[in-house]
Amino acid sequence: MSAPETIRPPRDARFVLTCVGIGLLAGVLSGLFGVGGGTVIVPFLVMLLRFDQRLAAGTSLAAIVPTATVGVISYAVHGSVAWIAALLLAAGAVVGAQVGTWLLPRLSLTVLRSAFVGFLVAVIVSLFVVIPSRDAELVLTWLTGAALVVLGVVTGILSGLIGVGGGIIVVPALMVLFGTSDLVAKGTSLLMMIPTAVSGTIGNVRRVNVDLVAAAIIGIAACTTTALGAWAAVLVDPFVANALFAAYLVVIAVQMGIRAWRGRTRPAGGRKTAR
């Protein structure tokens, strides 16, 4: 039985300008925090252009590809990308995403979101305790390599389960658990996203679950401000950078908390798939 056709907004001036505005903001956040920008793109597409959640998520994932690419280049100029580590993370994330989507119908989204909010609170606290040096690098050994793959798997599982981007997990994990500088953590996170986003976008295109026009406009607009965000990240003091990232995570935690609350109060049978 085929899925009902998704109603898409008209391609008028408002549509274009809204996509441009979303892209500009997402690009700054992507470059500044090393995230994909989906936490901005998805809710704004839903609120401003009335995209349904799945279409917004698919469109966001496609827009992340050029955005993350520009971000990686911006961080690579400063030598702030751990290339092999990013590939190990990406390999684990691709596998983990498949596990997450398999687990999705078998677990309670409300419990998962509540647990993830608790995780974010712990991360926010740790960002004020652990301030890695800007000179800190990610030293690769067999042990750290295996740990990076495990981190990628965990990131992919959470992505598949509750639709969170990898950056909000990978960036603090690299800083707190691996002692990596904030710049290397952000550059590596952006590189990790590219193969994962490409793989997901291919699947979404096949399922007609992405608005390619909106993704192109958002992605191009984001590319113009991603380098600006990365430049600001280099200039900002590490403690201030951590404080800003913590504030960003607070916004994510509040969003997740609201979704968990709504899921808990929703009548039985009204469960939705979160993306």
C-alpha positions in Angstrom: 0.0 0.0 0.0 1.6 3.3 -1.1 2.0 6.2 1.3 -0.2 9.2 0.7 1.4 12.0 -1.4 3.0 14.7 0.7 1.5 18.2 0.3 4.3 20.6 -0.6 4.2 24.4 -0.3 4.0 26.6 -3.4 7.3 27.7 -4.9 6.7 31.4 -4.4 8.9 34.3 -3.1 8.0 33.5 0.5 9.2 29.9 0.0 12.5 31.0 -1.4 13.2 33.7 1.2 12.2 31.4 4.1 14.6 28.7 2.8 17.4 31.3 2.4 16.8 32.6 6.0 16.8 29.0 7.4 20.0 28.2 5.5 21.8 31.3 6.7 21.1 30.6 10.3 21.8 26.8 10.0 25.2 27.6 8.3 26.3 29.8 11.2 25.4 27.2 13.8 27.0 24.5 11.7 30.3 26.3 11.5 30.3 27.5 15.0 29.3 24.3 16.8 30.3 21.6 14.3 26.7 20.4 14.0 24.7 19.7 10.9 22.1 22.4 11.5 19.1 20.0 11.4 17.9 21.2 14.8 17.2 24.6 13.1 16.2 23.3 9.6 13.6 20.7 10.7 11.5 22.8 13.1 11.6 25.9 10.9 10.5 23.9 7.9 7.7 22.5 9.9 6.6 25.8 11.5 7.1 28.2 8.6 6.5 26.1 5.5 4.2 23.5 7.0 6.4 20.5 6.0 5.5 17.3 7.6 8.1 15.9 10.0 9.5 13.2 7.7 9.8 15.5 4.7 11.5 18.2 6.8 14.0 15.6 8.2 14.8 14.3 4.7 15.2 17.8 3.3 17.4 18.8 6.2 19.7 15.8 5.7 20.2 16.7 2.0 21.0 20.3 2.9 23.6 19.1 5.4 25.8 17.6 2.7 27.1 20.9 1.1 26.9 22.7 4.5 29.1 20.1 6.3 31.5 20.1 3.3 32.2 23.8 3.5 32.5 23.5 7.3 35.1 20.7 6.9 37.1 22.8 4.4 37.0 25.8 6.8 38.3 23.7 9.8 40.8 21.9 7.6 42.5 25.2 6.7 43.4 25.5 10.4 44.4 21.8 10.7 41.4 21.0 12.9 40.1 17.8 11.3 41.0 14.3 12.4 40.5 12.5 9.1 40.9 8.9 10.1 38.9 9.4 13.3 36.0 10.9 11.3 36.0 7.9 8.9 35.9 5.5 11.9 33.0 7.5 13.4 31.2 7.5 10.1 31.6 3.7 9.7 30.1 3.1 13.1 27.3 5.7 12.6 26.1 4.1 9.3 25.8 0.7 11.1 24.2 2.3 14.2 21.6 4.1 12.2 20.4 0.9 10.7 20.1 -0.6 14.3 18.3 2.5 15.5 15.7 2.4 12.8 15.2 -1.4 13.5 14.7 -0.6 17.2 12.4 2.4 16.6 9.1 0.5 16.6 10.2 -1.7 19.5 11.0 1.0 22.1 9.2 3.8 23.8 10.1 7.1 22.3 9.0 9.0 25.4 11.4 7.0 27.6 14.2 7.4 25.0 13.7 11.2 24.8 13.6 11.5 28.6 16.8 9.6 28.9 18.4 11.7 26.2 17.5 14.9 28.0 19.2 13.5 31.1 22.3 12.7 28.9 22.3 16.3 27.5 22.1 17.7 31.1 25.2 15.6 32.0 27.0 16.8 28.9 26.1 20.5 29.6 27.6 20.2 33.1 30.7 18.5 31.8 31.3 21.3 29.3 32.0 23.7 32.2 34.3 21.2 33.9 36.4 19.9 31.1 38.0 22.7 28.9 40.4 21.0 26.6 43.5 22.9 25.3 43.4 24.2 21.8 46.6 22.3 21.3 45.1 19.0 22.3 45.0 16.4 19.5 43.3 13.1 19.0 46.0 10.4 19.3 44.9 7.3 17.4 45.7 3.9 18.9 44.0 0.5 18.5 42.0 1.3 21.7 40.9 4.8 20.7 40.1 3.6 17.2 37.8 0.9 18.6 36.3 3.5 21.0 35.6 5.9 18.0 33.8 3.1 16.2 31.7 2.4 19.3 30.9 6.1 19.6 29.9 6.2 16.0 27.6 3.2 16.5 25.9 4.8 19.5 25.6 8.1 17.6 24.0 6.3 14.7 21.6 4.4 16.9 20.4 7.6 18.6 20.1 9.3 15.2 17.9 6.4 13.9 15.8 6.4 17.1 15.1 10.0 17.9 16.4 11.9 14.8 19.2 13.8 16.6 22.2 14.9 14.6 25.5 13.4 15.3 27.2 16.7 16.2 25.5 17.2 19.5 26.8 13.8 20.6 30.2 13.6 18.8 31.5 17.0 19.6 31.1 16.9 23.4 32.2 13.2 23.5 35.4 14.0 21.6 36.2 16.8 24.0 35.2 15.1 27.3 36.1 11.5 26.6 39.0 11.8 24.2 40.5 15.1 25.4 40.3 16.6 21.9 40.4 20.4 21.4 37.0 21.9 20.6 38.1 22.9 17.1 39.3 19.4 16.2 36.1 18.0 17.7 33.9 20.3 15.5 35.9 19.8 12.3 35.9 16.0 12.8 32.2 15.9 13.6 31.4 17.8 10.3 33.5 15.4 8.2 31.8 12.4 9.9 28.4 13.7 8.9 29.1 13.8 5.1 29.0 10.1 4.2 26.2 9.5 6.7 24.1 12.4 5.2 24.8 11.2 1.6 23.7 7.7 2.4 20.6 8.9 4.1 19.8 11.3 1.3 20.0 8.6 -1.3 17.5 6.5 0.6 15.2 9.6 1.1 15.3 10.4 -2.6 14.2 6.9 -3.5 11.3 7.2 -1.0 10.4 10.6 -2.3 11.0 11.9 1.2 13.1 15.0 0.4 12.2 18.4 -1.2 15.3 18.8 -3.4 14.4 22.4 -4.3 14.2 23.5 -0.6 17.3 21.4 0.2 19.3 23.1 -2.6 18.3 26.6 -1.5 19.0 25.9 2.2 22.3 24.2 1.4 23.5 27.0 -0.9 22.5 29.7 1.6 24.1 27.8 4.5 27.4 27.5 2.6 27.7 31.3 2.6 27.7 31.5 6.4 29.3 28.2 7.5 32.8 29.6 7.0 31.8 32.6 9.1 30.7 30.4 11.9 33.9 28.4 11.7 36.0 31.6 11.7 34.1 32.8 14.8 34.8 29.4 16.5 38.5 29.9 16.0 38.4 33.4 17.5 36.3 32.6 20.6 38.0 31.5 23.8 37.6 27.7 24.5 35.6 28.4 27.7 33.3 30.8 26.0 32.9 28.3 23.1 31.9 25.6 25.5 29.4 28.0 27.2 27.9 28.8 23.9 27.7 25.1 22.9 26.1 24.4 26.3 23.5 27.0 25.7 22.8 25.4 22.3 22.4 22.0 24.0 19.9 23.6 26.5 17.7 24.5 23.5 17.9 21.0 22.2 17.2 19.5 25.6 14.1 21.7 26.0 12.8 20.6 22.6 13.3 17.0 23.5 11.7 17.5 26.9 8.6 19.0 25.3 8.4 16.1 22.9 8.8 13.6 25.7 6.1 15.4 27.7 3.7 15.5 24.8 4.4 11.8 24.1 3.6 11.0 27.7 0.3 12.9 27.7 -0.8 11.7 24.2 -3.6 9.1 24.3 -2.8 5.5 23.5 -2.6 4.8 19.8 -1.4 8.3 18.9 2.3 7.5 18.8 4.2 9.1 16.0 7.6 8.4 14.6 10.1 11.1 15.6 12.4 12.6 13.1 
